[in-house]
């Protein structure tokens, strides 16, 4: 029991989701209708993607990308720009979490002697990962969920996020101009280990199957069964790299939202509050409960997938808790010698709010 409590204390979002689900169950006692709450297709696809991404990371691909980037970095600005762009583009395929887990520790090691530049670089990398990840259905959990939940055509998805992604890239490049032009000697031994080509092929095929499911070419359960079966045969240890807390969080919110939807007064009120303000409500809700739970909760009360997706994607900017990926980069930064939480939060919040203000203005004017 003690271990369970300690685990839940370390998984704040899961704990909050579980508490919300349990309270809602007091209002709407469990019955046969609960079976319709959980979107098993989304859970299966999310599981498969997390397992595959863990495999792609382990095979050495990300290490080789790091080596290639650092070989061309001659100044703090060049280094920060290269790493921020790596976060932006890699997040589209391997998720914002994995992008930051890969590149932030490298940044803290290389810029440890330049604390102010380190804070600014990690902040820009975090923003870049959060914004780059919105470009694809698989870049972050909220996109994957909303894309599947609303059965969005790819054309509609790209119209929702494409213009904002391009604007975000321009803003990231502009923000990198804030970094110092001071020369820097990057001293990092190359990873030394070659890419495991066999693993790359196996996980590449798995990834392709997942993409086919995302695009609706094949059922989502096919990718789940295929990935699970091949992982059990090829490398079952990767199954322990899956974020089961995130999957459990989804289940809890499915129960919570499903129960709220059955309370007529609450459902009607939420529907009125959200209607016509999906983007704004998505942004504001994300600042408090983070964008993944916000997407899960609000999707039950609106049919405007376009505006809601824009809201929760932009909602990842702002406060530290607006995106779970931002919490990851903060934790990684705090492991650096001499880390200053107060200074980091000040820079992080100011730059995030600036990005959010500009992108919200562009979205509001029809971008």
FENLINMO-V168942 format. One record per pair of residues at least 24 apart in sequence whose ideal C-beta (glycine too) atoms are under 10 Angstrom apart, sorted by the first residue. I is the first residue (numbers start at 1). J is the second residue. D is the distance in Angstrom with one decimal. If there is no record, write none. Layout:
((I;J;D) (I;J;D))
This chain:
((7;245;8.3) (8;245;9.4) (10;245;8.8) (11;243;9.8) (11;244;9.9) (11;245;4.7) (11;246;9.2) (11;248;8.4) (11;249;8.0) (12;290;9.8) (12;321;8.9) (12;324;9.9) (12;327;9.0) (13;245;7.9) (13;246;8.4) (13;249;5.7) (13;252;9.5) (13;253;9.6) (13;289;8.0) (13;290;6.5) (13;292;7.8) (13;293;6.6) (13;321;8.8) (13;324;6.7) (13;327;9.0) (14;244;9.5) (14;245;4.9) (14;246;7.9) (14;247;9.6) (14;248;5.7) (14;249;4.7) (14;250;9.8) (14;251;9.8) (14;252;7.1) (14;253;10.0) (15;245;9.7) (15;249;9.3) (15;252;9.4) (16;249;8.7) (16;252;8.7) (16;253;9.6) (16;256;9.9) (16;289;7.4) (16;290;9.7) (16;293;7.8) (17;245;9.7) (17;248;7.8) (17;249;4.7) (17;250;8.3) (17;251;8.4) (17;252;3.7) (17;253;5.2) (17;254;9.5) (17;255;8.8) (17;256;6.9) (17;289;9.2) (17;292;9.8) (17;293;6.6) (17;296;8.6) (17;297;9.7) (18;248;7.7) (18;249;8.2) (18;251;9.3) (18;252;5.0) (18;253;9.7) (18;255;9.3) (18;256;9.3) (19;252;8.6) (19;256;9.3) (20;252;6.8) (20;253;7.4) (20;255;8.5) (20;256;4.4) (20;257;9.2) (20;259;9.2) (20;260;9.2) (20;289;9.5) (20;293;8.9) (20;297;8.9) (21;249;9.8) (21;251;8.0) (21;252;4.2) (21;253;7.4) (21;254;8.4) (21;255;4.2) (21;256;4.7) (21;257;9.4) (21;258;9.3) (21;259;7.8) (22;252;8.5) (22;255;8.8) (22;256;9.0) (23;256;8.1) (23;259;8.9) (24;252;9.5) (24;255;6.6) (24;256;4.9) (24;257;8.6) (24;258;8.1) (24;259;3.7) (24;260;6.4) (24;262;9.2) (24;263;8.5) (24;266;9.8) (25;255;7.0) (25;256;8.9) (25;259;6.7) (26;259;9.3) (27;259;6.3) (27;260;8.6) (27;262;8.6) (27;263;6.3) (27;266;8.9) (28;255;9.3) (28;258;8.1) (28;259;4.2) (28;260;8.5) (28;261;9.3) (28;262;5.2) (28;263;6.9) (29;259;9.4) (30;255;8.9) (30;259;9.5) (31;262;9.7) (33;258;7.6) (33;259;9.3) (33;262;7.3) (34;254;9.2) (34;255;6.9) (34;258;7.0) (34;259;8.5) (35;258;10.0) (36;254;9.6) (36;258;7.3) (37;251;8.6) (37;253;9.5) (37;254;4.6) (37;255;5.5) (37;256;8.9) (37;257;7.5) (37;258;3.4) (37;259;7.9) (37;261;8.9) (37;262;9.7) (37;300;9.6) (38;250;8.1) (38;251;5.9) (38;253;9.9) (38;254;4.7) (38;255;7.6) (38;258;8.2) (39;145;7.6) (39;148;7.0) (39;149;6.5) (39;220;9.7) (39;250;8.0) (39;251;9.6) (39;254;6.5) (39;296;9.5) (39;299;9.9) (40;220;8.5) (40;221;8.1) (40;224;9.1) (40;251;9.7) (40;254;9.6) (41;148;6.3) (41;149;9.4) (41;213;8.7) (41;219;7.9) (41;220;4.2) (41;221;7.0) (41;223;10.0) (41;224;8.7) (42;141;9.1) (42;144;6.8) (42;145;5.4) (42;146;9.6) (42;147;9.1) (42;148;4.9) (42;149;6.9) (42;220;7.7) (42;247;9.8) (42;250;7.1) (42;254;9.0) (42;296;9.7) (43;145;9.5) (43;148;10.0) (43;220;9.2) (43;224;8.6) (43;246;9.9) (43;247;5.9) (43;248;9.8) (43;250;6.1) (43;251;7.3) (43;254;8.8) (44;213;8.6) (44;219;9.4) (44;220;5.4) (44;221;5.7) (44;222;9.3) (44;223;7.3) (44;224;3.6) (44;225;8.4) (44;227;9.1) (44;228;9.0) (44;247;9.8) (45;137;9.6) (45;138;8.7) (45;144;6.7) (45;145;9.5) (45;147;9.8) (45;148;6.9) (45;210;6.8) (45;213;5.8) (45;214;6.9) (45;219;9.9) (45;220;4.6) (45;221;8.9) (45;223;6.2) (45;224;6.8) (45;227;9.5) (46;138;9.3) (46;141;6.5) (46;144;6.1) (46;145;7.8) (46;148;9.2) (46;210;9.9) (46;220;9.6) (46;224;9.4) (46;242;9.0) (46;243;8.8) (46;246;7.5) (46;247;6.6) (46;250;7.3) (47;223;9.4) (47;224;6.3) (47;227;7.8) (47;228;7.9) (47;239;9.1) (47;242;6.0) (47;243;9.2) (47;244;8.6) (47;246;9.6) (47;247;6.3) (48;206;7.5) (48;207;9.3) (48;209;8.0) (48;210;5.3) (48;213;7.7) (48;220;8.2) (48;221;9.7) (48;222;9.5) (48;223;4.8) (48;224;5.0) (48;225;8.9) (48;226;7.8) (48;227;4.0) (48;228;7.4) (48;231;9.1) (48;242;9.2) (49;93;9.9) (49;94;9.3) (49;95;7.8) (49;137;10.0) (49;138;5.8) (49;141;9.3) (49;144;7.3) (49;206;9.3) (49;207;8.1) (49;210;5.4) (49;211;9.3) (49;213;9.3) (49;214;8.4) (49;223;8.3) (49;224;9.9) (49;227;8.3) (49;242;9.5) (50;95;8.0) (50;97;9.3) (50;98;9.1) (50;141;9.3) (50;227;9.6) (50;238;9.4) (50;239;9.7) (50;241;7.4) (50;242;4.7) (50;243;5.7) (50;244;9.1) (50;246;7.7) (50;247;8.3) (51;203;9.0) (51;206;7.9) (51;210;9.4) (51;224;9.5) (51;227;5.6) (51;228;7.7) (51;230;9.4) (51;231;5.7) (51;235;9.6) (51;236;10.0) (51;238;5.6) (51;239;6.1) (51;240;9.6) (51;241;7.0) (51;242;5.3) (52;94;9.3) (52;138;9.8) (52;202;9.4) (52;203;5.5) (52;204;8.9) (52;205;9.4) (52;206;4.6) (52;207;5.1) (52;208;9.6) (52;209;8.7) (52;210;6.0) (52;211;10.0) (52;223;9.0) (52;227;6.0) (52;230;9.4) (52;231;8.5) (52;238;8.4) (52;242;10.0) (53;93;8.2) (53;94;5.0) (53;95;6.2) (53;97;8.9) (53;98;5.5) (53;138;8.8) (53;203;8.4) (53;206;9.8) (53;207;8.0) (53;210;9.4) (53;238;9.6) (53;241;8.6) (53;242;9.5) (54;94;9.6) (54;98;8.2) (54;203;8.7) (54;231;9.3) (54;235;9.4) (54;237;9.3) (54;238;4.9) (54;239;8.6) (54;240;8.8) (54;241;3.6) (54;242;7.0) (54;243;9.3) (55;196;9.6) (55;199;6.5) (55;200;8.8) (55;202;7.2) (55;203;3.8) (55;204;9.3) (55;206;7.1) (55;207;8.6) (55;227;9.2) (55;230;9.5) (55;231;7.6) (55;234;8.3) (55;235;6.8) (55;237;9.9) (55;238;5.1) (55;241;8.3) (56;93;8.5) (56;94;6.5) (56;98;8.5) (56;199;8.4) (56;200;7.5) (56;202;9.9) (56;203;4.9) (56;204;7.7) (56;206;8.9) (56;207;6.9) (56;238;10.0) (57;94;7.0) (57;98;6.1) (57;101;8.1) (57;102;7.0) (57;203;9.2) (57;238;9.6) (57;241;8.4) (58;196;8.0) (58;199;7.1) (58;203;8.5) (58;235;8.0) (58;237;9.0) (58;238;7.0) (58;241;8.0) (59;193;9.8) (59;195;6.1) (59;196;4.5) (59;197;8.3) (59;198;8.5) (59;199;3.9) (59;200;4.9) (59;201;9.3) (59;202;8.5) (59;203;6.3) (59;204;9.1) (59;235;9.7) (60;191;6.7) (60;192;9.8) (60;193;5.6) (60;194;6.9) (60;195;4.5) (60;196;5.8) (60;197;9.5) (60;199;8.1) (60;200;8.0) (61;90;9.7) (61;94;9.0) (61;102;9.9) (61;195;5.9) (61;196;8.9) (61;199;9.1) (61;200;6.4) (61;203;8.8) (61;204;9.4) (62;86;9.1) (62;90;7.5) (62;94;7.7) (62;98;8.0) (62;99;8.8) (62;101;9.3) (62;102;4.8) (62;103;8.4) (62;106;9.8) (62;191;9.3) (62;195;9.9) (63;102;8.6) (63;106;9.7) (63;190;8.4) (63;191;3.8) (63;192;8.9) (63;193;7.2) (63;194;9.8) (63;195;8.2) (64;190;8.7) (64;191;6.9) (64;193;9.2) (64;194;8.3) (64;195;5.8) (65;89;9.9) (65;90;7.3) (65;102;8.2) (65;103;9.1) (66;102;7.3) (66;103;7.3) (66;106;5.9) (66;188;8.0) (66;190;8.9) (66;191;7.3) (67;188;8.0) (67;189;9.4) (67;190;4.8) (67;191;6.0) (67;192;9.4) (68;190;9.8) (69;103;8.7) (69;106;8.9) (69;186;9.5) (70;106;8.0) (70;110;7.7) (70;186;5.0) (70;187;9.4) (70;188;5.7) (70;190;8.7) (71;186;8.1) (71;188;9.6) (71;190;8.6) (72;186;9.3) (73;110;8.3) (73;184;7.0) (73;185;9.5) (73;186;5.1) (73;188;9.7) (74;181;9.9) (74;183;6.3) (74;184;7.2) (74;185;8.6) (74;186;8.1) (75;179;8.3) (75;180;7.5) (75;181;5.4) (75;182;6.2) (75;183;5.3) (75;184;5.8) (75;186;9.9) (76;110;9.3) (76;111;7.1) (76;114;6.6) (76;117;5.2) (76;118;9.5) (76;120;9.2) (76;121;7.6) (76;176;10.0) (76;179;5.3) (76;180;4.4) (76;181;7.2) (76;182;5.2) (76;183;8.1) (76;184;5.2) (77;117;9.1) (77;121;9.4) (77;176;6.4) (77;177;7.4) (77;178;8.7) (77;179;4.2) (77;180;6.3) (77;181;5.2) (77;182;8.1) (77;183;10.0) (77;184;9.2) (78;176;9.1) (78;179;8.7) (78;181;8.6) (78;183;9.4) (78;184;8.2) (78;186;9.5) (79;106;9.8) (79;107;8.1) (79;110;6.6) (79;111;7.6) (79;117;9.1) (79;121;7.6) (79;176;9.9) (79;179;8.2) (79;184;6.1) (79;186;6.6) (80;107;7.9) (80;110;9.8) (80;111;8.2) (80;117;7.4) (80;118;9.5) (80;120;7.5) (80;121;4.2) (80;122;9.3) (80;124;6.4) (80;125;7.8) (80;175;9.2) (80;176;5.7) (80;177;10.0) (80;178;8.9) (80;179;4.4) (80;180;8.7) (80;184;9.8) (81;121;9.3) (81;124;8.7) (81;128;9.8) (81;172;8.6) (81;173;7.2) (81;175;9.5) (81;176;4.3) (81;177;8.9) (81;179;7.3) (82;176;9.3) (83;107;5.7) (83;110;8.7) (83;111;9.6) (83;121;6.8) (83;122;9.2) (83;124;8.6) (83;125;5.7) (83;128;8.6) (83;176;9.6) (84;121;7.4) (84;122;9.7) (84;123;9.6) (84;124;4.8) (84;125;5.1) (84;126;9.2) (84;127;8.1) (84;128;4.4) (84;129;8.6) (84;132;9.3) (84;172;5.7) (84;173;8.4) (84;175;7.8) (84;176;5.9) (84;179;9.0) (85;125;9.5) (85;128;7.1) (85;132;8.7) (85;169;8.4) (85;172;7.4) (85;173;8.0) (85;176;8.4) (86;125;8.3) (86;128;8.4) (86;129;9.3) (86;132;9.5) (87;122;9.9) (87;124;8.5) (87;125;4.6) (87;126;7.7) (87;127;8.7) (87;128;4.4) (87;129;4.1) (87;130;8.9) (87;131;9.4) (87;132;6.6) (87;133;9.1) (87;172;8.9) (87;325;9.7) (87;329;9.3) (88;124;9.7) (88;125;8.6) (88;127;8.9) (88;128;4.0) (88;129;6.8) (88;130;9.4) (88;131;6.8) (88;132;3.5) (88;133;8.6) (88;135;8.7) (88;165;9.0) (88;168;7.8) (88;169;6.5) (88;172;5.9) (88;173;9.4) (89;128;8.8) (89;129;9.8) (89;132;6.0) (89;135;8.7) (89;169;9.0) (90;128;9.7) (90;129;8.0) (90;132;7.7) (90;133;9.3) (90;139;9.7) (91;125;10.0) (91;128;7.6) (91;129;4.4) (91;130;7.6) (91;131;8.3) (91;132;4.2) (91;133;3.9) (91;134;8.7) (91;135;8.2) (91;136;8.8) (91;139;5.6) (91;140;7.6) (91;325;8.3) (92;129;9.7) (92;132;5.6) (92;133;6.4) (92;134;8.7) (92;135;4.9) (92;136;4.7) (92;137;9.9) (92;138;7.9) (92;139;5.0) (92;140;9.6) (92;165;8.7) (93;132;9.7) (93;133;9.3) (93;135;9.6) (93;136;7.0) (93;138;6.9) (93;139;7.4) (93;207;8.0) (93;211;9.5) (94;129;9.9) (94;133;9.2) (94;138;8.8) (94;139;8.6) (94;207;9.4) (95;129;8.6) (95;133;6.3) (95;136;9.6) (95;138;7.3) (95;139;6.2) (95;140;6.0) (95;141;7.8) (95;143;9.8) (95;144;9.2) (95;243;9.8) (95;325;8.1) (96;126;8.4) (96;128;9.0) (96;129;4.1) (96;130;5.4) (96;131;8.7) (96;132;7.3) (96;133;3.9) (96;134;8.9) (96;139;6.6) (96;140;5.4) (96;141;9.4) (96;316;8.0) (96;323;7.3) (96;324;8.7) (96;325;4.1) (96;326;8.9) (96;328;8.6) (96;329;9.3) (97;129;8.1) (97;133;8.7) (97;140;8.1) (97;141;8.9) (97;243;8.0) (97;246;9.1) (97;323;9.4) (97;324;7.1) (97;325;5.1) (97;327;9.8) (97;328;5.9) (97;329;9.4) (98;129;9.0) (98;133;9.8) (98;325;9.3) (98;328;9.6) (99;125;8.2) (99;126;9.5) (99;128;8.3) (99;129;4.5) (99;130;9.5) (99;132;7.6) (99;133;7.5) (99;139;9.2) (99;325;8.1) (99;328;9.9) (99;329;9.6) (100;125;6.7) (100;126;6.3) (100;128;9.4) (100;129;5.1) (100;130;8.9) (100;133;10.0) (100;323;10.0) (100;325;5.6) (100;326;8.5) (100;327;9.9) (100;328;5.4) (100;329;4.7) (100;330;9.8) (100;331;9.9) (100;332;7.1) (101;129;9.8) (101;325;9.1) (101;328;6.4) (101;329;8.7) (101;332;7.3) (102;129;9.7) (103;128;9.4) (103;129;8.1) (103;329;9.2) (103;332;9.5) (104;129;9.0) (104;328;7.8) (104;329;5.0) (104;330;9.3) (104;331;9.2) (104;332;4.4) (104;333;6.7) (104;335;9.5) (104;336;9.4) (105;329;9.8) (105;332;5.7) (105;333;9.4) (105;335;7.8) (105;336;8.8) (106;188;7.6) (106;332;10.0) (107;329;9.3) (107;332;8.7) (107;333;8.6) (107;336;9.0) (108;329;9.8) (108;332;6.7) (108;333;6.2) (108;334;9.5) (108;335;7.0) (108;336;4.1) (108;337;8.8) (108;339;8.3) (109;187;9.8) (109;188;7.5) (109;336;8.1) (110;184;7.6) (110;185;9.9) (110;186;6.1) (110;187;8.2) (110;188;6.8) (111;179;9.9) (111;184;8.0) (111;186;10.0) (111;336;8.7) (112;336;6.0) (112;337;6.1) (112;338;7.8) (112;339;9.7) (113;184;9.2) (113;337;9.7) (113;338;9.7) (114;179;9.9) (114;180;7.6) (114;182;7.8) (114;184;8.0) (115;336;8.4) (115;337;9.3) (115;338;6.1) (115;339;8.2) (115;340;7.0) (115;343;8.0) (115;344;9.6) (116;180;8.6) (116;340;9.5) (116;343;7.9) (116;347;8.4) (117;178;9.6) (117;179;6.3) (117;180;5.6) (117;182;7.9) (117;184;9.0) (118;333;7.5) (118;336;6.8) (118;338;9.2) (118;339;8.6) (118;340;9.9) (118;344;9.0) (119;333;7.4) (119;336;9.6) (119;339;8.8) (119;340;7.6) (119;343;6.1) (119;344;5.1) (119;345;9.6) (119;346;8.8) (119;347;5.1) (119;348;7.8) (119;351;9.9) (120;175;8.5) (120;176;9.4) (120;178;6.2) (120;179;6.2) (120;180;8.8) (120;344;9.7) (120;347;6.1) (120;348;9.5) (120;351;7.9) (121;176;8.7) (121;178;9.7) (121;179;6.5) (121;180;9.8) (121;333;9.9) (122;329;5.8) (122;330;8.4) (122;332;7.8) (122;333;5.1) (122;336;8.8) (122;344;7.6) (122;347;9.1) (122;348;8.3) (123;175;8.5) (123;178;9.7) (123;326;9.3) (123;329;8.2) (123;330;9.7) (123;333;9.0) (123;344;7.6) (123;345;9.9) (123;347;5.5) (123;348;4.9) (123;349;9.3) (123;350;8.9) (123;351;5.3) (123;352;7.6) (124;171;9.8) (124;172;6.6) (124;173;9.9) (124;175;5.1) (124;176;6.3) (124;178;7.9) (124;179;7.7) (124;347;9.8) (124;348;9.9) (124;351;7.2) (124;355;9.6) (125;172;9.2) (125;329;6.9) (125;333;10.0) (126;316;9.4) (126;317;9.6) (126;320;9.5) (126;323;8.1) (126;325;6.9) (126;326;5.4) (126;327;9.7) (126;328;8.5) (126;329;4.4) (126;330;8.1) (126;332;9.7) (126;333;9.1) (126;348;7.3) (126;351;9.2) (126;352;8.3) (127;168;8.3) (127;171;8.3) (127;172;6.7) (127;175;7.2) (127;316;8.8) (127;317;6.7) (127;323;9.6) (127;326;8.6) (127;329;9.7) (127;348;8.8) (127;351;6.7) (127;352;6.4) (127;354;9.6) (127;355;5.7) (127;356;9.5) (128;168;8.0) (128;169;8.5) (128;171;9.4) (128;172;4.8) (128;173;9.6) (128;175;8.5) (128;176;9.1) (128;355;9.9) (129;172;10.0) (129;316;9.3) (129;323;8.8) (129;325;5.9) (129;326;8.8) (129;328;9.3) (129;329;7.7) (130;168;9.0) (130;291;8.6) (130;313;8.1) (130;314;9.3) (130;315;9.7) (130;316;4.2) (130;317;6.6) (130;322;8.5) (130;323;5.1) (130;324;9.9) (130;325;5.8) (130;326;6.8) (130;329;9.5) (130;352;8.8) (130;355;9.2) (131;161;9.7) (131;164;7.9) (131;165;7.0) (131;167;9.0) (131;168;3.8) (131;169;7.9) (131;171;7.9) (131;172;6.9) (131;313;7.9) (131;314;8.5) (131;316;7.7) (131;317;7.6) (131;355;7.6) (131;359;8.0) (132;165;7.3) (132;168;7.2) (132;169;7.8) (132;172;8.1) (133;161;9.9) (133;165;9.6) (133;313;8.2) (133;316;8.1) (133;323;9.1) (133;325;7.6) (134;160;8.9) (134;161;5.0) (134;162;9.7) (134;164;7.0) (134;165;6.3) (134;168;7.7) (134;291;9.8) (134;309;8.0) (134;310;8.6) (134;312;9.0) (134;313;3.9) (134;314;8.1) (134;316;7.8) (135;161;5.9) (135;162;7.4) (135;164;8.9) (135;165;4.3) (135;166;9.1) (135;168;8.6) (135;169;9.2) (135;313;9.4) (136;161;8.3) (136;165;9.2) (136;211;9.5) (136;214;8.6) (137;161;9.3) (137;211;9.2) (137;214;5.3) (137;215;8.5) (137;309;9.8) (138;207;9.1) (138;210;7.4) (138;211;7.5) (138;214;6.0) (139;165;9.6) (139;313;9.1) (140;291;7.9) (140;292;7.6) (140;295;9.4) (140;312;9.1) (140;313;7.7) (140;316;7.7) (140;323;8.2) (140;324;9.1) (140;325;7.6) (141;243;9.1) (141;246;6.6) (141;247;9.7) (141;249;9.1) (141;250;7.8) (141;291;8.8) (141;292;5.0) (141;293;9.9) (141;295;8.0) (141;296;9.1) (141;324;8.4) (141;325;9.9) (142;282;9.3) (142;286;8.9) (142;290;9.2) (142;291;5.3) (142;292;4.9) (142;293;8.9) (142;294;7.6) (142;295;3.8) (142;296;7.8) (142;299;9.3) (142;308;9.3) (142;309;7.7) (142;311;9.9) (142;312;5.0) (142;313;7.1) (142;315;8.8) (142;316;8.3) (142;323;9.3) (142;324;10.0) (143;291;9.7) (143;292;9.8) (143;295;8.3) (143;309;6.8) (143;312;8.5) (143;313;7.0) (144;214;7.5) (144;292;9.9) (144;295;9.7) (145;250;7.4) (145;253;9.6) (145;254;9.9) (145;292;7.7) (145;295;5.9) (145;296;6.5) (145;299;7.4) (145;309;9.8) (145;312;9.5) (146;295;5.6) (146;296;9.1) (146;298;9.6) (146;299;6.3) (146;305;5.9) (146;306;9.8) (146;308;6.6) (146;309;5.0) (146;312;7.5) (146;313;9.2) (147;214;7.3) (147;216;9.9) (147;305;8.3) (147;309;7.9) (148;213;9.4) (148;214;8.0) (148;216;9.3) (148;220;7.5) (149;295;8.6) (149;296;8.8) (149;299;5.5) (149;300;9.2) (149;305;7.7) (149;308;9.8) (150;299;7.6) (150;302;9.9) (150;303;7.7) (150;304;9.1) (150;305;3.8) (150;306;8.9) (150;308;8.6) (150;309;8.4) (151;216;8.0) (151;305;8.9) (152;216;9.9) (152;305;5.6) (152;306;8.4) (152;309;8.1) (153;216;8.9) (154;214;9.0) (154;215;6.7) (154;216;8.5) (156;305;7.5) (156;306;6.6) (156;309;9.4) (157;305;8.6) (157;306;8.9) (157;309;7.6) (159;306;7.4) (160;305;7.6) (160;306;4.8) (160;307;8.3) (160;308;9.3) (160;309;5.1) (160;310;5.8) (160;313;8.5) (160;363;9.8) (161;306;9.5) (161;309;6.8) (161;310;7.3) (161;313;6.5) (161;314;10.0) (162;367;9.8) (163;310;9.8) (163;362;7.9) (163;363;8.4) (163;366;9.1) (163;367;4.7) (164;309;9.9) (164;310;6.7) (164;313;7.3) (164;314;7.2) (164;359;6.1) (164;360;9.9) (164;362;7.2) (164;363;6.2) (164;367;6.5) (165;313;9.2) (166;367;9.0) (167;355;9.9) (167;358;7.9) (167;359;6.3) (167;362;5.5) (167;363;8.8) (167;367;6.3) (168;313;9.5) (168;314;9.2) (168;317;9.5) (168;355;7.7) (168;358;9.4) (168;359;6.6) (168;362;9.6) (170;358;9.9) (171;354;8.7) (171;355;5.9) (171;358;6.4) (171;359;7.3) (171;362;9.6) (172;355;8.6) (174;355;10.0) (174;358;9.7) (175;351;6.8) (175;354;8.5) (175;355;7.7) (178;347;10.0) (178;351;8.4) (198;234;8.8) (199;234;7.9) (199;235;7.5) (199;238;9.7) (202;230;6.6) (202;231;9.1) (202;233;9.4) (202;234;5.4) (202;235;8.2) (203;227;9.3) (203;230;9.0) (203;231;9.4) (203;234;8.7) (203;235;9.1) (203;238;8.7) (205;230;8.0) (206;230;6.1) (206;231;8.0) (206;234;9.1) (243;324;9.7) (246;292;7.8) (246;324;8.2) (249;292;7.5) (249;293;7.3) (249;296;8.4) (249;324;9.5) (250;292;8.2) (250;293;9.3) (250;296;6.7) (252;293;9.3) (252;296;9.2) (253;289;9.7) (253;292;8.5) (253;293;5.9) (253;294;9.8) (253;295;9.2) (253;296;4.1) (253;297;6.4) (253;299;9.8) (253;300;9.3) (254;296;7.1) (254;300;9.1) (256;293;9.1) (256;296;8.3) (256;297;7.3) (256;300;9.2) (257;293;9.7) (257;296;6.2) (257;297;5.6) (257;298;8.7) (257;299;7.5) (257;300;4.1) (257;301;8.2) (258;300;7.4) (259;300;10.0) (260;297;8.0) (260;300;6.8) (260;301;8.1) (261;300;5.2) (261;301;7.4) (266;301;9.4) (267;300;8.2) (267;301;6.7) (268;301;9.4) (269;301;9.2) (270;297;8.7) (270;298;8.1) (270;300;8.0) (270;301;4.4) (270;302;8.8) (271;300;9.4) (271;301;5.0) (271;302;7.3) (272;301;9.2) (273;298;9.7) (273;301;8.2) (273;302;9.9) (274;298;6.1) (274;299;9.9) (274;300;9.7) (274;301;5.2) (274;302;4.9) (274;304;8.5) (274;307;9.5) (274;308;8.3) (274;311;9.8) (275;301;8.5) (275;302;6.8) (275;303;9.5) (275;304;8.3) (276;302;9.2) (276;304;8.3) (276;307;8.6) (277;302;9.3) (277;304;9.7) (277;307;8.3) (277;311;8.9) (278;302;5.3) (278;303;9.3) (278;304;4.7) (278;305;8.7) (278;306;8.2) (278;307;3.7) (278;308;4.4) (278;309;8.8) (278;310;8.1) (278;311;5.7) (278;312;9.3) (279;304;8.7) (279;306;8.9) (279;307;4.6) (279;308;7.3) (279;309;8.9) (279;310;5.1) (279;311;3.9) (279;312;8.9) (279;313;9.6) (279;314;7.4) (279;315;8.8) (279;360;7.9) (279;363;6.6) (279;364;7.9) (280;307;8.8) (280;311;6.8) (280;314;10.0) (280;315;9.7) (280;360;8.4) (280;364;9.0) (281;307;9.2) (281;308;8.3) (281;311;6.6) (281;312;9.6) (281;315;9.3) (282;307;7.6) (282;308;5.4) (282;309;8.1) (282;310;7.4) (282;311;2.2) (282;312;4.5) (282;313;8.3) (282;314;7.7) (282;315;5.3) (283;310;8.8) (283;311;5.1) (283;312;7.8) (283;313;9.3) (283;314;5.6) (283;315;4.3) (283;316;9.3) (283;317;8.3) (283;318;7.4) (283;322;8.6) (283;356;7.3) (283;359;9.9) (283;360;6.8) (283;363;9.6) (284;311;8.5) (284;315;7.6) (284;318;9.1) (285;311;8.1) (285;312;7.9) (285;315;7.0) (285;322;9.6) (286;311;7.5) (286;312;5.7) (286;313;9.0) (286;314;8.2) (286;315;2.7) (286;316;6.4) (286;317;8.5) (286;318;7.1) (286;319;8.4) (286;321;8.7) (286;322;4.8) (286;323;7.5) (286;356;10.0) (287;315;6.8) (287;316;9.8) (287;317;9.2) (287;318;4.9) (287;319;4.8) (287;320;9.8) (287;321;7.5) (287;322;5.2) (287;356;9.3) (288;315;9.8) (288;318;9.9) (288;319;7.8) (288;321;7.3) (288;322;8.4) (289;315;9.8) (289;321;7.7) (289;322;9.1) (290;315;8.3) (290;316;8.0) (290;319;8.9) (290;320;9.7) (290;321;5.5) (290;322;6.0) (290;323;6.2) (290;324;5.6) (290;325;9.4) (290;326;8.7) (290;327;8.2) (291;315;4.6) (291;316;4.8) (291;317;9.3) (291;318;9.6) (291;321;9.7) (291;322;6.2) (291;323;5.7) (291;324;8.2) (291;325;9.4) (291;326;9.9) (292;316;9.1) (292;323;8.2) (292;324;6.4) (292;325;9.8) (293;324;9.3) (294;322;8.9) (307;363;9.0) (310;359;9.2) (310;360;9.2) (310;363;5.7) (310;367;9.7) (311;360;9.3) (311;363;8.8) (313;359;9.3) (313;363;9.8) (314;355;8.7) (314;356;6.3) (314;359;5.5) (314;360;6.1) (314;362;9.8) (314;363;6.8) (315;356;8.2) (315;360;9.7) (316;352;8.9) (316;355;10.0) (316;356;9.1) (317;351;9.1) (317;352;4.7) (317;353;7.5) (317;354;9.0) (317;355;5.1) (317;356;4.0) (317;357;9.1) (317;358;9.8) (317;359;7.3) (317;360;8.9) (318;348;9.8) (318;349;7.7) (318;352;5.4) (318;353;6.2) (318;355;8.8) (318;356;5.3) (318;357;9.8) (319;345;9.4) (319;348;9.1) (319;349;6.9) (319;352;7.6) (319;353;8.9) (319;356;9.9) (320;344;9.1) (320;345;6.5) (320;348;6.5) (320;349;7.4) (320;352;8.5) (322;352;7.7) (322;356;8.8) (323;352;9.3) (326;352;8.0))
